[in-house]
Amino acid sequence: MKEKKEKKKRKIDINKGSSWILCLLVFIIIDAFAVFLFYIYRYMQTYDESVSLYMYENKIETNNELELIGDSISDSLNKENLENISKLNGIKLEEGIDNNLKPYAVMVENSSDARPVSGINEASIVYEALAEGKITRFLFVYDGFINVSKIGPIRSARPYFVKIAEEYSPLYVHFGGSDQALHEINNNYYDVSSLNGMIYENDYFWRNIYQPAPHNAYTSTDLINDYISDFEIENTNSIKSYKFNENGDYLSNFENNSSAKEIFIEYGSSSYDVIWKYDEENNIYTRYYFKNNPYHDLDSLNNEIKTKNIIIQFVETSIIDNIGRREMNLDSSSYGDVILIRDGKYIYGKWLRENKKTRYFIDELEYEFTNGKIWVNIVPINTNIEIK
């Protein structure tokens, strides 16, 4: 009888031990699951859909330290001073300037017959890309509050230039266009309002009689504003600004940055190839051609062409007719390589176009421009670029 009781007691002790082990396992599982949920929560807090697509396509790794540096600087600027800087290029504005007016995006010629051009230095952002053959064309993007007495020569629309323009929901100013561009503009393919000189030449444009057509059509911001008023076009903007950061050592925060004292961009002809040279004293780039000559003759006021930021954006390009007109892949979710240049330095990055907006990235971080003029040289893939 006594032996039976002892066996029963031993059995009970074993069951108690099993229960204790089971409780410990349950506790460990719950604790691990809680840690898992915590990290999922932290991840979701920092998740950004557009950047995540970019990260997926390019298999980019995270750098949390740089992310915190970039976000703290740019968030501070965007929250505190957004109304006091240009939404296009971040320059500081005088008090009382209306920063919420619709921007203007103007097609301007760059053929040698059209030079000097007018209004180039007043533009907040300039895009430069091949139009046909080896001839480039400009898109000048202006803040809606700017006053420019002469802009031009105005030339025709191209679909990829209109896609670029619609990033700013502007009044798009052009003089005619390719059949495709006009069809798409007239059928509201793009988020732009259109001012077409082929329709309104005598009202909102003029021709310089001392220059041969078609290199002689001009407009001004006063005439553009008259058009906006006459046709009761909504004169507000909803621009989502780029990020800006005036720190001259910004690119030094990233590995693989290199010196950019002189940049050569080969468009295929010495008249249209681009040279930028860095002025270290004034922290600005000056435009040259034929290696040594400043572009005085590109500006009708005989001023040098200068910019604080340079973007070299590589875009898939094809020739679509025997004139040499081009098509560029700037459709939604298009992306590619980019060279980002500021403060005498450059670094390789990526660009991504989503929801009709293009953004530039170093690793997974949105690139931050220095405050001042932005110049975007759009080039075909495999274009010869020399930087030293």
C-alpha positions in Angstrom: 0.0 0.0 0.0 2.8 2.3 0.9 4.6 1.6 -2.4 1.5 2.4 -4.4 1.2 5.8 -2.8 4.8 6.6 -3.5 4.4 5.7 -7.2 1.3 7.9 -7.4 3.1 10.8 -5.8 6.0 10.5 -8.3 3.5 10.6 -11.1 2.0 13.8 -9.8 5.4 15.4 -9.6 6.2 14.6 -13.2 2.9 16.2 -14.3 3.7 19.4 -12.4 7.1 19.6 -14.1 5.5 19.3 -17.5 3.0 22.0 -16.8 5.9 24.3 -15.7 7.8 23.6 -19.0 4.6 24.2 -21.0 4.0 27.6 -19.3 7.6 28.6 -20.0 7.2 27.7 -23.7 4.0 29.7 -24.0 5.6 32.7 -22.4 8.6 32.6 -24.8 6.3 32.3 -27.8 4.1 35.2 -26.6 7.2 37.3 -25.9 8.7 36.6 -29.4 5.4 37.4 -31.1 5.2 40.7 -29.2 8.8 41.6 -30.4 7.8 40.6 -33.9 4.7 42.9 -33.8 6.8 45.7 -32.5 9.2 45.6 -35.4 6.4 45.3 -37.9 4.8 48.4 -36.3 8.1 50.3 -36.5 8.5 49.3 -40.2 5.0 50.4 -41.1 5.7 53.8 -39.5 8.5 54.5 -41.9 7.0 52.8 -44.9 6.7 55.0 -48.0 4.9 53.4 -51.0 6.8 55.2 -53.8 10.2 54.7 -52.2 9.3 51.0 -51.5 8.7 50.4 -55.2 12.0 52.0 -56.0 13.7 49.8 -53.3 12.1 46.7 -54.8 13.1 47.5 -58.3 16.6 48.3 -57.4 17.2 46.1 -54.3 18.4 49.0 -52.2 19.6 48.5 -48.6 18.6 50.8 -45.7 20.9 53.3 -44.0 18.9 54.4 -40.9 21.5 56.9 -39.7 21.5 58.9 -43.0 17.7 58.7 -43.1 17.4 60.4 -39.7 19.9 63.1 -40.7 18.0 63.9 -44.0 14.6 63.8 -42.5 15.4 66.0 -39.5 16.9 68.7 -41.8 14.3 68.7 -44.6 11.3 68.2 -42.3 12.4 71.3 -40.3 12.7 73.4 -43.4 9.5 72.2 -45.0 7.4 72.7 -41.8 8.7 76.0 -40.7 9.7 77.9 -43.8 7.6 76.5 -46.7 5.7 79.7 -47.3 8.9 81.7 -47.3 10.7 79.8 -50.1 9.9 79.0 -53.7 8.1 75.8 -54.1 10.1 75.1 -57.3 13.7 75.7 -56.3 13.7 76.7 -52.6 15.0 80.2 -52.9 14.0 82.6 -50.0 11.2 85.0 -50.9 10.6 88.5 -49.9 7.7 89.1 -47.5 4.3 89.6 -49.3 5.1 87.5 -52.4 2.2 85.2 -53.3 3.7 81.7 -53.4 0.5 79.9 -54.3 0.1 81.0 -58.0 0.0 78.6 -60.9 3.5 78.1 -62.4 4.3 78.6 -66.1 6.1 76.0 -68.2 7.3 77.5 -71.5 8.8 75.7 -74.5 11.9 77.6 -75.7 14.1 76.9 -78.7 17.9 76.3 -78.4 18.9 76.0 -82.1 21.8 78.2 -83.1 19.5 80.3 -85.2 17.4 81.2 -82.2 20.2 82.4 -79.9 20.3 84.5 -77.8 17.2 83.2 -75.9 15.3 85.3 -73.5 14.1 84.5 -70.0 16.5 81.7 -69.3 18.0 83.2 -66.1 14.7 84.0 -64.5 13.4 80.4 -64.8 13.4 78.5 -61.5 13.9 75.2 -63.2 15.2 74.5 -66.7 14.9 71.1 -68.5 17.1 70.5 -71.5 16.6 67.5 -73.9 16.9 66.5 -77.5 14.0 67.6 -79.7 15.1 66.4 -83.1 18.4 65.3 -84.6 21.1 66.6 -82.3 19.3 69.8 -81.5 18.2 70.3 -77.9 15.2 72.3 -76.6 14.4 73.9 -73.3 11.4 73.8 -71.0 11.5 76.9 -68.7 9.5 76.5 -65.5 8.7 79.7 -63.7 7.1 80.5 -60.3 3.7 82.2 -60.8 4.9 85.4 -59.1 7.9 86.0 -61.3 7.9 89.0 -63.7 9.7 88.4 -67.1 9.3 90.9 -69.9 10.5 88.6 -72.7 10.5 84.8 -73.0 11.4 82.9 -76.1 11.7 82.1 -78.9 8.7 79.9 -78.2 8.6 76.6 -80.0 6.4 73.6 -80.4 5.2 70.9 -77.9 6.5 67.4 -77.7 4.7 64.7 -75.7 7.7 64.0 -73.3 8.1 67.8 -72.6 4.4 68.0 -71.7 4.8 65.0 -69.4 7.6 66.8 -67.7 5.5 70.0 -67.4 2.5 68.3 -65.9 4.6 67.6 -62.8 3.9 71.2 -61.8 0.2 71.4 -63.0 1.2 74.6 -64.9 0.0 76.8 -67.7 1.9 75.2 -70.6 3.0 77.7 -73.2 3.9 76.5 -76.7 3.7 77.4 -80.4 2.0 74.4 -82.0 3.3 70.9 -81.6 3.7 67.5 -83.0 0.4 65.8 -84.0 0.6 63.5 -81.0 1.4 66.3 -78.5 -1.5 68.5 -79.8 -4.0 65.6 -79.8 -3.1 64.6 -76.3 -3.2 68.3 -75.0 -6.5 68.9 -76.7 -8.0 65.8 -75.2 -6.8 66.5 -71.7 -4.3 63.7 -71.4 -2.2 65.9 -69.2 -2.6 67.9 -66.0 -1.8 71.2 -67.8 -3.7 74.3 -69.0 -2.5 75.1 -72.6 -1.7 78.5 -74.2 -1.0 77.7 -77.9 0.6 80.4 -80.0 -0.8 78.9 -83.2 -4.3 79.9 -81.9 -3.5 83.1 -80.0 -0.5 84.6 -81.7 -1.9 88.1 -82.1 -3.3 88.2 -78.5 -0.6 86.8 -76.2 2.5 86.7 -78.3 4.5 88.9 -80.6 7.1 88.4 -83.3 10.5 90.0 -83.6 10.5 91.3 -87.2 14.3 91.3 -87.2 14.5 87.5 -86.7 13.4 84.9 -89.3 10.4 82.7 -88.5 10.0 80.3 -86.8 12.7 81.6 -84.5 11.0 84.9 -83.6 7.9 84.3 -81.4 7.9 85.7 -77.9 5.7 86.2 -74.9 5.9 87.7 -71.4 4.6 86.9 -67.9 2.2 89.9 -68.2 0.7 88.4 -71.4 0.5 84.9 -69.8 -1.3 86.4 -66.8 -3.7 88.2 -69.2 -4.6 84.9 -70.7 -5.1 83.3 -67.3 -7.4 86.2 -66.4 -9.3 86.3 -69.7 -10.1 82.6 -69.7 -10.7 82.5 -66.0 -8.1 79.7 -65.5 -7.7 78.7 -61.8 -4.6 80.5 -60.7 -3.4 78.4 -57.8 -0.9 75.6 -57.4 -0.7 72.3 -55.5 3.0 71.7 -56.0 4.6 69.1 -53.7 8.0 70.7 -53.3 11.3 68.9 -53.6 13.3 68.6 -50.4 15.9 71.4 -49.9 19.0 71.4 -47.8 21.5 74.3 -47.8 24.3 72.4 -46.1 27.3 72.5 -48.4 28.5 69.2 -47.1 25.3 67.4 -47.8 26.8 65.0 -50.3 29.7 64.3 -48.0 27.2 62.3 -45.8 27.1 59.6 -48.5 29.7 57.2 -49.6 31.0 57.3 -53.2 30.6 61.0 -53.7 33.3 62.5 -56.0 34.5 65.9 -57.1 32.6 67.7 -59.8 34.5 70.8 -60.9 33.8 70.4 -64.6 31.1 68.4 -66.3 30.8 67.6 -70.1 27.6 66.3 -71.6 27.7 65.1 -75.2 24.5 65.7 -77.1 26.2 65.0 -80.4 27.2 68.4 -81.7 29.6 71.0 -80.5 26.8 73.6 -80.8 24.6 71.7 -78.3 27.1 69.8 -76.1 27.1 71.2 -72.6 30.0 72.2 -70.3 29.4 73.2 -66.7 32.3 74.6 -64.6 32.2 75.0 -60.9 32.9 78.4 -59.3 34.1 77.4 -55.8 34.1 80.9 -54.4 30.4 81.4 -55.2 29.4 77.8 -55.0 27.7 77.9 -58.4 28.1 76.3 -61.9 28.6 78.4 -65.0 27.6 77.1 -68.5 30.2 77.0 -71.3 30.5 75.7 -74.8 33.4 74.8 -77.1 35.3 74.0 -73.9 36.2 77.6 -73.0 33.5 80.1 -73.9 30.9 81.2 -71.3 27.3 81.1 -72.8 26.9 84.8 -72.9 25.2 84.5 -76.3 22.6 82.1 -74.9 21.1 84.9 -72.9 19.6 88.0 -74.6 20.8 90.2 -71.6 24.3 89.0 -72.2 24.4 87.4 -68.7 26.2 84.2 -68.0 24.1 81.1 -67.4 24.4 79.8 -63.9 22.8 77.1 -61.8 23.2 75.7 -58.2 21.9 72.2 -59.0 22.5 70.0 -62.0 20.7 66.7 -62.7 21.8 64.4 -65.5 18.9 62.1 -66.0 19.3 59.0 -68.2 16.0 58.1 -70.1 15.1 55.4 -72.5 14.9 57.2 -75.9 13.9 56.2 -79.4 13.7 58.0 -82.8 10.2 57.9 -84.2 10.4 59.5 -87.7 12.8 60.5 -90.5 13.1 64.0 -89.1 14.7 62.7 -86.0 11.9 63.4 -83.6 12.2 61.4 -80.4 10.1 59.5 -77.9 11.2 59.2 -74.2 9.9 56.8 -71.7 8.5 59.1 -68.9 5.4 57.0 -68.4 4.1 56.2 -64.9 6.4 54.0 -62.9 9.3 54.6 -65.3 12.7 54.9 -63.6 16.4 55.0 -64.3 19.9 56.2 -63.5 20.8 59.8 -62.6 23.9 61.8 -61.7 23.2 64.3 -58.9 25.5 67.4 -58.8 25.7 70.2 -56.2 28.4 72.0 -54.2 31.3 70.8 -56.3 30.4 67.2 -55.8 28.5 64.5 -57.6 27.0 61.1 -56.8 25.1 58.4 -58.7 21.5 57.8 -57.9 18.1 56.8 -59.3 15.0 58.6 -60.5 11.5 57.4 -60.3 8.3 58.8 -61.9 5.1 57.8 -60.2 1.7 59.5 -60.2 3.0 62.1 -62.7 5.8 63.2 -60.3 9.5 62.5 -60.6 11.7 62.2 -57.6 15.4 61.5 -57.2 17.1 59.1 -54.7 20.4 58.3 -53.2 20.0 54.8 -51.9 16.4 54.8 -50.6 16.5 58.5 -49.5 14.9 61.2 -51.5 17.6 63.6 -52.7 17.7 67.1 -51.3 18.6 70.0 -53.5 20.5 73.1 -52.4 18.3 76.2 -52.5 18.6 77.8 -56.0 18.2 77.2 -59.7 17.8 73.6 -60.8 18.9 72.4 -64.3 17.9 69.0 -65.5 19.9 67.7 -68.5 17.8 64.7 -69.9 20.0 62.4 -72.0 19.6 59.1 -73.8 21.0 56.0 -72.0 24.7 55.5 -72.8 25.3 59.2 -73.4 29.0 60.2 -73.0 29.4 62.1 -69.7 32.7 63.3 -68.4 33.1 64.6 -64.9 36.4 65.8 -63.2 
